[in-house]
């Protein structure tokens, strides 16, 4: 059986100008990066008329498991399926981070016959967007330390600098560091640290900005720390927003690529959903909505994380609203939630037990978010007839649509039935609801998420965090939405609690203000904003053989 990268390398790709022409984009309005990828001009996008017929489809999943669920694969397969049945469609995905690529996950461009290409480029350096985001972030860090070194006219308290440096790699040794050692010529020593690029506020701003001016305005609002008398210091105070925006100007244009079946794809931005808002850029999604009748997009990890943030942050800020939600599940992943680690042998008891995870996600999408849900079973050869029957019967008993999809093996043809169901659901009126209203206090917002979405009984934290939350409200940030950073593996903050735990506590250990992104990050449990590498990282399998990349996935 061919690997994903071997399938991708054998693909027949269209020149990117031809892909653009299928969307009606003139060649002069794209900037090619080689033969098979390009950026689409922002001014061209801005001048496009609105498409009242466009339907947005959100792809999400059950809580992630080591076997994997195939959310990106399903997003790509569904887009190809919609094209297969004659619909105009674009798929909008996030750019992969090098952290998980070289760490635990490997490639992130889909799988089997449902991939976006050129797969190697997308998974590695692509068009340089992440490099530009890291440079903008670290320019601000350099300007902070430079300002302090040259007299500190703003009276920045070096003990209260909240801005961190970033790198797009899992490097636990950089979580907490000391900078400016070596004497007076190197500045004033202070504690610092690194986050991974995809957890940075710059990435969040990049994905929420509506245009270049909005991007620059948000950059200026970034709070980098506080003075000795506790006044906030912003990037605008350091005259940093202009130069930061210059570094991001070209990156802000969405990247156009294609699937294995030549369906157009926008791949732009890449925040993690366990520590950030987990959605591709607003610019790419809104551009796709102008250019196609159906837009398929994904939100990271399970529907308790990515989908919740898609609705409560991205949709709230942009006015976007999905017409249908596809929840991806696999038999082997549900068996894992039922306590079975092997997943390849038939185990109806484990499957029945693990189905509570899917059932809660269905309930959240329909009852909490107010959106119609379609369950897509990502088919594997090890699935038995009895297991598929049990799964479909349980989902149908809830009154939800369920489809067995085989896009991994068959491409768009294998997702044609899923596409037909999606089209039908998109024509059914629905009313999206937010988990909480803007005017609720910040602590009440995270309580609403914890109790309504996670099934928790309470949210706990210490006096220091509660005081910090009150100070943020007093400073005028109480109307911001909440971005919960927690483990993706469980509805709880304990990654070992599988299934659908209830009655647990969600503990807030840290609160971060993202004034430019316009949300408050609540860090819960042991989740890290700079991940570490596993004992055997995926990088050990990645190599170049006869000038070809191998082992990427």
Secondary structure, DSSP 8 states (H G I E B T S, - for coil): ---HHHHHHT-----HHHHHHHTT--GGGEEESSSS-EEE-HHHHHHS---TT-EEEEEEESS--TT---HHHHHHHHHHHHHHTT--EEEEE----HHHHHTTS---SEETTEEEESHHHHHTTTTSHHHHHHHHHHHHHHHHHHHHHTT-TT-EEEEEE---EEESS--GGGSSEEES-SSGGG---EEE-EEEGGGSHHHHHHHH--SHHHHHHHHHH-EEEEETT--EEETTTTT-HHHHHHHHTTTTS-EEEEETT--EEEE-----TTTS--B--HHHHHHHHHH-SEEEEEBSSSTTTHHHHIIIIIIHHH----SEEEEEE-HHHHHHHTT-S--SS--HHHHHHHHHHHHHHHHIIIIIS---EEEEEE--TT--HHHHHHHHHHHHHTT-EEEEE-HHHHGGGGGHHHHHHHHHHHTS------SS-TTS-HHHHHHHHHHHTS--SEEE--HHHHHHHHHHIIIIITTSEEEEE--SS-SSS-TT--S---S-EEEEEEEEEETTTTEEEEEETT--SS----SS-GGGG-EEETTEEES--
